[in-house]
Amino acid sequence: MLKVENLDVRYGRTHAVHGISLDVDEGELVGLIGPNGAGKTTTLSAIFGLVHPSEGTITFEGHSLIGRAPEEIVGLGIALVPEGRHIFGTLTVAENLQLGGTPRKDRAGFQTDLARIFELFPILKACYSRSAGKLSGGEQQQLAIARALLSRPRMLLLDEPSLGLAPRVIDLVFDALAELKTQGVTVLLVEQNAARTVAFADRSYLLRRGRIALSGTRDELVGQVDLAYAYLGV
């Protein structure tokens, strides 16, 4: 479904990503883990058209993503939930959700999906008319995920969805991701919570200093790899 090959990304003299290759099959939840500065967010940004790679290819269902604007990539069926959520705090929850459906023309389908969103994240229904800026961090994260889902993506890119959240809210986010997987949404999940991500994802890639240091299935990584050791690179 998604194939990244020999991806290089530079910011001026800084070589952020060094020739990485990864793939995500339809229906999978794949983790992309690693410490700060490993290149995780840069990789997602390249996939979503926010940065231009210096080398390599990125294809989604046979379509090259190189050189496409983010709105074109949304049209192909990919949505991004960025680090820090980036919800519109001056707008209501309702208005933020409506923005998520902007690319769509099927209003009846949008209302059906909105009802499903409220089943997944009941707090958004309770806070529907409230200013999004008054929500807690966990509630804002739920809103950011919901807004992305309302574009009806076939693949969801999430960048550090558990960052700064309380443990019980992190549980809620991971439960929501598990439910989305049962609904057929393909997910590429960037997380610093390595142990939980490896145990949760079908497969994971560990990035260190812009390179893939390890990759494998849940069983391979949980059962055979000391991730703390791999992180330190000693």
Phi and psi restraints in degrees (value plus and minus 20) as a CYANA .aco file:
   2 LEU   PHI    -133.9   -93.9
   2 LEU   PSI     112.7   152.7
   3 LYS   PHI    -155.6  -115.6
   3 LYS   PSI     102.3   142.3
   4 VAL   PHI    -134.6   -94.6
   4 VAL   PSI     106.7   146.7
   5 GLU   PHI    -151.0  -111.0
   5 GLU   PSI     106.5   146.5
   6 ASN   PHI      31.3    71.3
   6 ASN   PSI      25.7    65.7
   7 LEU   PHI     -97.9   -57.9
   7 LEU   PSI     106.2   146.2
   8 ASP   PHI    -141.3  -101.3
   8 ASP   PSI     113.9   153.9
   9 VAL   PHI    -154.4  -114.4
   9 VAL   PSI     112.2   152.2
  10 ARG   PHI    -144.7  -104.7
  10 ARG   PSI     122.9   162.9
  11 TYR   PHI    -134.6   -94.6
  11 TYR   PSI      73.4   113.4
  12 GLY   PHI      43.4    83.4
  12 GLY   PSI    -141.7  -101.7
  13 ARG   PHI    -105.3   -65.3
  13 ARG   PSI     -28.7    11.3
  14 THR   PHI    -104.5   -64.5
  14 THR   PSI     102.9   142.9
  15 HIS   PHI    -115.5   -75.5
  15 HIS   PSI      75.9   115.9
  16 ALA   PHI    -100.7   -60.7
  16 ALA   PSI     -57.2   -17.2
  17 VAL   PHI    -152.1  -112.1
  17 VAL   PSI     109.5   149.5
  18 HIS   PHI    -132.9   -92.9
  18 HIS   PSI      70.0   110.0
  19 GLY   PHI      36.8    76.8
  19 GLY   PSI      21.0    61.0
  20 ILE   PHI    -103.1   -63.1
  20 ILE   PSI     130.8   170.8
  21 SER   PHI    -151.7  -111.7
  21 SER   PSI     114.3   154.3
  22 LEU   PHI    -173.8  -133.8
  22 LEU   PSI     142.0   182.0
  23 ASP   PHI    -164.1  -124.1
  23 ASP   PSI     133.6   173.6
  24 VAL   PHI    -152.3  -112.3
  24 VAL   PSI     101.9   141.9
  25 ASP   PHI    -107.7   -67.7
  25 ASP   PSI     137.2   177.2
  26 GLU   PHI     -77.9   -37.9
  26 GLU   PSI     112.6   152.6
  27 GLY   PHI      65.9   105.9
  27 GLY   PSI     -25.6    14.4
  28 GLU   PHI    -103.5   -63.5
  28 GLU   PSI     135.9   175.9
  29 LEU   PHI    -136.4   -96.4
  29 LEU   PSI      92.8   132.8
  30 VAL   PHI    -134.4   -94.4
  30 VAL   PSI     112.3   152.3
  31 GLY   PHI    -114.8   -74.8
  31 GLY   PSI     124.6   164.6
  32 LEU   PHI    -146.3  -106.3
  32 LEU   PSI      85.3   125.3
  33 ILE   PHI    -138.9   -98.9
  33 ILE   PSI     145.3   185.3
  34 GLY   PHI     131.7   171.7
  34 GLY   PSI     144.8   184.8
  35 PRO   PHI     -92.8   -52.8
  35 PRO   PSI     153.7   193.7
  36 ASN   PHI     -76.9   -36.9
  36 ASN   PSI     119.7   159.7
  37 GLY   PHI      61.2   101.2
  37 GLY   PSI     -12.8    27.2
  38 ALA   PHI     -97.1   -57.1
  38 ALA   PSI     -39.3     0.7
  39 GLY   PHI      89.0   129.0
  39 GLY   PSI     -10.3    29.7
  40 LYS   PHI     -86.0   -46.0
  40 LYS   PSI     -73.2   -33.2
  41 THR   PHI     -84.9   -44.9
  41 THR   PSI     -57.9   -17.9
  42 THR   PHI     -81.0   -41.0
  42 THR   PSI     -60.1   -20.1
  43 THR   PHI     -81.9   -41.9
  43 THR   PSI     -67.9   -27.9
  44 LEU   PHI     -80.9   -40.9
  44 LEU   PSI     -60.5   -20.5
  45 SER   PHI     -83.1   -43.1
  45 SER   PSI     -56.8   -16.8
  46 ALA   PHI     -87.9   -47.9
  46 ALA   PSI     -61.5   -21.5
  47 ILE   PHI     -81.5   -41.5
  47 ILE   PSI     -59.7   -19.7
  48 PHE   PHI    -109.9   -69.9
  48 PHE   PSI     -14.9    25.1
  49 GLY   PHI      60.9   100.9
  49 GLY   PSI      -4.7    35.3
  50 LEU   PHI    -106.3   -66.3
  50 LEU   PSI     -43.4    -3.4
  51 VAL   PHI    -152.2  -112.2
  51 VAL   PSI     132.5   172.5
  52 HIS   PHI    -122.2   -82.2
  52 HIS   PSI     101.8   141.8
  53 PRO   PHI     -84.9   -44.9
  53 PRO   PSI     129.6   169.6
  54 SER   PHI    -104.4   -64.4
  54 SER   PSI     -44.6    -4.6
  55 GLU   PHI    -171.7  -131.7
  55 GLU   PSI     142.7   182.7
  56 GLY   PHI      82.5   122.5
  56 GLY   PSI     153.9   193.9
  57 THR   PHI    -148.7  -108.7
  57 THR   PSI     129.5   169.5
  58 ILE   PHI    -155.6  -115.6
  58 ILE   PSI     100.9   140.9
  59 THR   PHI    -147.3  -107.3
  59 THR   PSI     125.4   165.4
  60 PHE   PHI    -149.0  -109.0
  60 PHE   PSI      94.3   134.3
  61 GLU   PHI      30.1    70.1
  61 GLU   PSI      22.3    62.3
  62 GLY   PHI      65.7   105.7
  62 GLY   PSI     -27.1    12.9
  63 HIS   PHI    -116.4   -76.4
  63 HIS   PSI     108.7   148.7
  64 SER   PHI     -89.6   -49.6
  64 SER   PSI     115.1   155.1
  65 LEU   PHI    -116.9   -76.9
  65 LEU   PSI     -28.4    11.6
  66 ILE   PHI     -86.1   -46.1
  66 ILE   PSI     108.4   148.4
  67 GLY   PHI      64.5   104.5
  67 GLY   PSI     -23.5    16.5
  68 ARG   PHI    -106.4   -66.4
  68 ARG   PSI     125.4   165.4
  69 ALA   PHI     -96.6   -56.6
  69 ALA   PSI     134.5   174.5
  70 PRO   PHI     -73.5   -33.5
  70 PRO   PSI     -57.6   -17.6
  71 GLU   PHI     -86.8   -46.8
  71 GLU   PSI     -51.3   -11.3
  72 GLU   PHI     -87.2   -47.2
  72 GLU   PSI     -59.0   -19.0
  73 ILE   PHI     -88.2   -48.2
  73 ILE   PSI     -57.2   -17.2
  74 VAL   PHI     -79.2   -39.2
  74 VAL   PSI     -61.7   -21.7
  75 GLY   PHI     -83.2   -43.2
  75 GLY   PSI     -45.9    -5.9
  76 LEU   PHI    -100.4   -60.4
  76 LEU   PSI     -33.7     6.3
  77 GLY   PHI      94.2   134.2
  77 GLY   PSI       2.1    42.1
  78 ILE   PHI    -136.9   -96.9
  78 ILE   PSI     116.8   156.8
  79 ALA   PHI    -147.5  -107.5
  79 ALA   PSI     126.7   166.7
  80 LEU   PHI    -137.5   -97.5
  80 LEU   PSI     111.6   151.6
  81 VAL   PHI    -126.0   -86.0
  81 VAL   PSI      83.7   123.7
  82 PRO   PHI     -95.8   -55.8
  82 PRO   PSI     140.5   180.5
  83 GLU   PHI     -80.1   -40.1
  83 GLU   PSI     116.5   156.5
  84 GLY   PHI      66.1   106.1
  84 GLY   PSI     -19.6    20.4
  85 ARG   PHI      54.1    94.1
  85 ARG   PSI     -70.3   -30.3
  86 HIS   PHI      36.6    76.6
  86 HIS   PSI      20.6    60.6
  87 ILE   PHI     -98.3   -58.3
  87 ILE   PSI     144.2   184.2
  88 PHE   PHI    -113.3   -73.3
  88 PHE   PSI      80.2   120.2
  89 GLY   PHI     -86.4   -46.4
  89 GLY   PSI     -45.6    -5.6
  90 THR   PHI    -102.8   -62.8
  90 THR   PSI     -29.6    10.4
  91 LEU   PHI    -118.5   -78.5
  91 LEU   PSI     142.7   182.7
  92 THR   PHI     -97.2   -57.2
  92 THR   PSI     147.0   187.0
  93 VAL   PHI     -77.2   -37.2
  93 VAL   PSI     -63.9   -23.9
  94 ALA   PHI     -78.5   -38.5
  94 ALA   PSI     -64.9   -24.9
  95 GLU   PHI     -87.3   -47.3
  95 GLU   PSI     -57.8   -17.8
  96 ASN   PHI     -82.0   -42.0
  96 ASN   PSI     -62.5   -22.5
  97 LEU   PHI     -87.0   -47.0
  97 LEU   PSI     -58.9   -18.9
  98 GLN   PHI     -82.9   -42.9
  98 GLN   PSI     -54.4   -14.4
  99 LEU   PHI     -83.4   -43.4
  99 LEU   PSI     -53.4   -13.4
 100 GLY   PHI     -82.7   -42.7
 100 GLY   PSI     -49.2    -9.2
 101 GLY   PHI    -112.1   -72.1
 101 GLY   PSI     -13.1    26.9
 102 THR   PHI     -74.2   -34.2
 102 THR   PSI     -61.3   -21.3
 103 PRO   PHI     -90.1   -50.1
 103 PRO   PSI     -30.3     9.7
 104 ARG   PHI    -113.9   -73.9
 104 ARG   PSI     133.6   173.6
 105 LYS   PHI    -136.3   -96.3
 105 LYS   PSI     -27.7    12.3
 106 ASP   PHI    -112.4   -72.4
 106 ASP   PSI      68.4   108.4
 107 ARG   PHI     -84.9   -44.9
 107 ARG   PSI     -56.8   -16.8
 108 ALA   PHI     -83.9   -43.9
 108 ALA   PSI     -62.6   -22.6
 109 GLY   PHI     -83.7   -43.7
 109 GLY   PSI     -56.2   -16.2
 110 PHE   PHI     -81.9   -41.9
 110 PHE   PSI     -63.3   -23.3
 111 GLN   PHI     -85.4   -45.4
 111 GLN   PSI     -57.4   -17.4
 112 THR   PHI     -83.2   -43.2
 112 THR   PSI     -64.1   -24.1
 113 ASP   PHI     -86.4   -46.4
 113 ASP   PSI     -55.4   -15.4
 114 LEU   PHI     -83.2   -43.2
 114 LEU   PSI     -59.7   -19.7
 115 ALA   PHI     -82.0   -42.0
 115 ALA   PSI     -58.8   -18.8
 116 ARG   PHI     -87.4   -47.4
 116 ARG   PSI     -57.2   -17.2
 117 ILE   PHI     -80.1   -40.1
 117 ILE   PSI     -61.6   -21.6
 118 PHE   PHI     -87.4   -47.4
 118 PHE   PSI     -48.4    -8.4
 119 GLU   PHI     -90.7   -50.7
 119 GLU   PSI     -57.6   -17.6
 120 LEU   PHI     -94.9   -54.9
 120 LEU   PSI     -60.3   -20.3
 121 PHE   PHI    -149.5  -109.5
 121 PHE   PSI      58.6    98.6
 122 PRO   PHI     -77.0   -37.0
 122 PRO   PSI     -49.5    -9.5
 123 ILE   PHI     -81.4   -41.4
 123 ILE   PSI     -48.9    -8.9
 124 LEU   PHI     -90.1   -50.1
 124 LEU   PSI     -51.8   -11.8
 125 LYS   PHI     -89.5   -49.5
 125 LYS   PSI     -61.0   -21.0
 126 ALA   PHI     -85.8   -45.8
 126 ALA   PSI     -51.0   -11.0
 127 CYS   PHI    -125.6   -85.6
 127 CYS   PSI      -1.7    38.3
 128 TYR   PHI     -72.7   -32.7
 128 TYR   PSI     -57.4   -17.4
 129 SER   PHI    -118.3   -78.3
 129 SER   PSI     -19.2    20.8
 130 ARG   PHI    -100.7   -60.7
 130 ARG   PSI     136.9   176.9
 131 SER   PHI     -85.8   -45.8
 131 SER   PSI     111.3   151.3
 132 ALA   PHI     -83.8   -43.8
 132 ALA   PSI     -47.5    -7.5
 133 GLY   PHI     -88.9   -48.9
 133 GLY   PSI     -34.5     5.5
 134 LYS   PHI    -114.8   -74.8
 134 LYS   PSI     -21.2    18.8
 135 LEU   PHI     -95.5   -55.5
 135 LEU   PSI     135.8   175.8
 136 SER   PHI     -90.2   -50.2
 136 SER   PSI     149.0   189.0
 137 GLY   PHI     -78.8   -38.8
 137 GLY   PSI     -62.1   -22.1
 138 GLY   PHI     -86.1   -46.1
 138 GLY   PSI     -59.0   -19.0
 139 GLU   PHI     -87.3   -47.3
 139 GLU   PSI     -57.6   -17.6
 140 GLN   PHI     -85.5   -45.5
 140 GLN   PSI     -56.1   -16.1
 141 GLN   PHI     -85.6   -45.6
 141 GLN   PSI     -60.7   -20.7
 142 GLN   PHI     -82.0   -42.0
 142 GLN   PSI     -60.7   -20.7
 143 LEU   PHI     -84.0   -44.0
 143 LEU   PSI     -61.8   -21.8
 144 ALA   PHI     -82.9   -42.9
 144 ALA   PSI     -62.5   -22.5
 145 ILE   PHI     -85.9   -45.9
 145 ILE   PSI     -64.5   -24.5
 146 ALA   PHI     -81.3   -41.3
 146 ALA   PSI     -63.7   -23.7
 147 ARG   PHI     -79.3   -39.3
 147 ARG   PSI     -62.4   -22.4
 148 ALA   PHI     -84.9   -44.9
 148 ALA   PSI     -60.0   -20.0
 149 LEU   PHI     -86.6   -46.6
 149 LEU   PSI     -45.9    -5.9
 150 LEU   PHI     -94.1   -54.1
 150 LEU   PSI     -27.4    12.6
 151 SER   PHI    -102.6   -62.6
 151 SER   PSI     -19.7    20.3
 152 ARG   PHI      34.2    74.2
 152 ARG   PSI      40.2    80.2
 153 PRO   PHI     -96.0   -56.0
 153 PRO   PSI     135.1   175.1
 154 ARG   PHI    -112.0   -72.0
 154 ARG   PSI     -40.9    -0.9
 155 MET   PHI    -156.3  -116.3
 155 MET   PSI     114.5   154.5
 156 LEU   PHI    -133.1   -93.1
 156 LEU   PSI     106.8   146.8
 157 LEU   PHI    -123.1   -83.1
 157 LEU   PSI     103.8   143.8
 158 LEU   PHI    -141.7  -101.7
 158 LEU   PSI     108.7   148.7
 159 ASP   PHI    -130.7   -90.7
 159 ASP   PSI      85.2   125.2
 160 GLU   PHI      33.2    73.2
 160 GLU   PSI      36.4    76.4
 161 PRO   PHI     -86.5   -46.5
 161 PRO   PSI     -39.7     0.3
 162 SER   PHI    -114.3   -74.3
 162 SER   PSI     -20.0    20.0
 163 LEU   PHI     -81.1   -41.1
 163 LEU   PSI     103.1   143.1
 164 GLY   PHI      56.6    96.6
 164 GLY   PSI     -11.1    28.9
 165 LEU   PHI    -117.8   -77.8
 165 LEU   PSI     134.1   174.1
 166 ALA   PHI     -89.2   -49.2
 166 ALA   PSI     132.0   172.0
 167 PRO   PHI     -72.9   -32.9
 167 PRO   PSI     -60.1   -20.1
 168 ARG   PHI     -88.1   -48.1
 168 ARG   PSI     -51.1   -11.1
 169 VAL   PHI     -95.5   -55.5
 169 VAL   PSI     -55.3   -15.3
 170 ILE   PHI     -80.2   -40.2
 170 ILE   PSI     -61.6   -21.6
 171 ASP   PHI     -78.7   -38.7
 171 ASP   PSI     -62.3   -22.3
 172 LEU   PHI     -83.6   -43.6
 172 LEU   PSI     -61.8   -21.8
 173 VAL   PHI     -83.7   -43.7
 173 VAL   PSI     -64.8   -24.8
 174 PHE   PHI     -87.7   -47.7
 174 PHE   PSI     -54.9   -14.9
 175 ASP   PHI     -83.0   -43.0
 175 ASP   PSI     -60.1   -20.1
 176 ALA   PHI     -84.8   -44.8
 176 ALA   PSI     -59.6   -19.6
 177 LEU   PHI     -84.6   -44.6
 177 LEU   PSI     -59.0   -19.0
 178 ALA   PHI     -82.2   -42.2
 178 ALA   PSI     -60.6   -20.6
 179 GLU   PHI     -86.0   -46.0
 179 GLU   PSI     -61.2   -21.2
 180 LEU   PHI     -81.2   -41.2
 180 LEU   PSI     -58.1   -18.1
 181 LYS   PHI     -82.9   -42.9
 181 LYS   PSI     -59.2   -19.2
 182 THR   PHI     -86.6   -46.6
 182 THR   PSI     -42.8    -2.8
 183 GLN   PHI    -106.8   -66.8
 183 GLN   PSI     -19.7    20.3
 184 GLY   PHI      73.5   113.5
 184 GLY   PSI     -12.0    28.0
 185 VAL   PHI     -99.9   -59.9
 185 VAL   PSI     108.3   148.3
 186 THR   PHI    -105.2   -65.2
 186 THR   PSI     117.8   157.8
 187 VAL   PHI    -151.5  -111.5
 187 VAL   PSI     113.8   153.8
 188 LEU   PHI    -133.5   -93.5
 188 LEU   PSI      93.6   133.6
 189 LEU   PHI    -130.7   -90.7
 189 LEU   PSI      96.8   136.8
 190 VAL   PHI    -112.6   -72.6
 190 VAL   PSI     106.0   146.0
 191 GLU   PHI    -169.1  -129.1
 191 GLU   PSI     125.6   165.6
 192 GLN   PHI    -108.5   -68.5
 192 GLN   PSI     -38.8     1.2
 193 ASN   PHI     -96.1   -56.1
 193 ASN   PSI      59.5    99.5
 194 ALA   PHI     -84.2   -44.2
 194 ALA   PSI     -68.7   -28.7
 195 ALA   PHI     -81.8   -41.8
 195 ALA   PSI     -65.0   -25.0
 196 ARG   PHI     -87.6   -47.6
 196 ARG   PSI     -59.8   -19.8
 197 THR   PHI     -84.9   -44.9
 197 THR   PSI     -64.8   -24.8
 198 VAL   PHI     -81.6   -41.6
 198 VAL   PSI     -60.2   -20.2
 199 ALA   PHI     -91.0   -51.0
 199 ALA   PSI     -43.0    -3.0
 200 PHE   PHI    -114.7   -74.7
 200 PHE   PSI     -58.9   -18.9
 201 ALA   PHI     -99.2   -59.2
 201 ALA   PSI     138.7   178.7
 202 ASP   PHI     -88.4   -48.4
 202 ASP   PSI     -64.4   -24.4
 203 ARG   PHI    -162.2  -122.2
 203 ARG   PSI     139.1   179.1
 204 SER   PHI    -161.4  -121.4
 204 SER   PSI     130.8   170.8
 205 TYR   PHI    -137.9   -97.9
 205 TYR   PSI     113.0   153.0
 206 LEU   PHI    -125.4   -85.4
 206 LEU   PSI      99.6   139.6
 207 LEU   PHI    -118.3   -78.3
 207 LEU   PSI     119.6   159.6
 208 ARG   PHI    -164.2  -124.2
 208 ARG   PSI     101.8   141.8
 209 ARG   PHI      35.2    75.2
 209 ARG   PSI      21.3    61.3
 210 GLY   PHI      59.2    99.2
 210 GLY   PSI     -11.8    28.2
 211 ARG   PHI    -147.6  -107.6
 211 ARG   PSI     132.7   172.7
 212 ILE   PHI     -99.6   -59.6
 212 ILE   PSI      94.5   134.5
 213 ALA   PHI    -108.5   -68.5
 213 ALA   PSI     -53.1   -13.1
 214 LEU   PHI    -170.0  -130.0
 214 LEU   PSI     133.5   173.5
 215 SER   PHI    -175.2  -135.2
 215 SER   PSI     134.8   174.8
 216 GLY   PHI     146.9   186.9
 216 GLY   PSI     157.9   197.9
 217 THR   PHI     -97.6   -57.6
 217 THR   PSI     151.2   191.2
 218 ARG   PHI     -73.7   -33.7
 218 ARG   PSI     -69.4   -29.4
 219 ASP   PHI     -85.4   -45.4
 219 ASP   PSI     -59.3   -19.3
 220 GLU   PHI     -85.1   -45.1
 220 GLU   PSI     -62.9   -22.9
 221 LEU   PHI    -102.2   -62.2
 221 LEU   PSI     -61.0   -21.0
 222 VAL   PHI     -87.7   -47.7
 222 VAL   PSI     -60.8   -20.8
 223 GLY   PHI    -104.6   -64.6
 223 GLY   PSI     -43.2    -3.2
 224 GLN   PHI    -146.2  -106.2
 224 GLN   PSI     -28.4    11.6
 225 VAL   PHI    -141.7  -101.7
 225 VAL   PSI     111.5   151.5
 226 ASP   PHI    -107.9   -67.9
 226 ASP   PSI      80.2   120.2
 227 LEU   PHI     -85.8   -45.8
 227 LEU   PSI     -52.9   -12.9
 228 ALA   PHI     -82.5   -42.5
 228 ALA   PSI     -61.8   -21.8
 229 TYR   PHI     -82.3   -42.3
 229 TYR   PSI     -64.0   -24.0
 230 ALA   PHI     -85.2   -45.2
 230 ALA   PSI     -56.3   -16.3
 231 TYR   PHI     -82.2   -42.2
 231 TYR   PSI     -65.4   -25.4
 232 LEU   PHI     -92.7   -52.7
 232 LEU   PSI     -47.0    -7.0
 233 GLY   PHI      50.4    90.4
 233 GLY   PSI       5.5    45.5
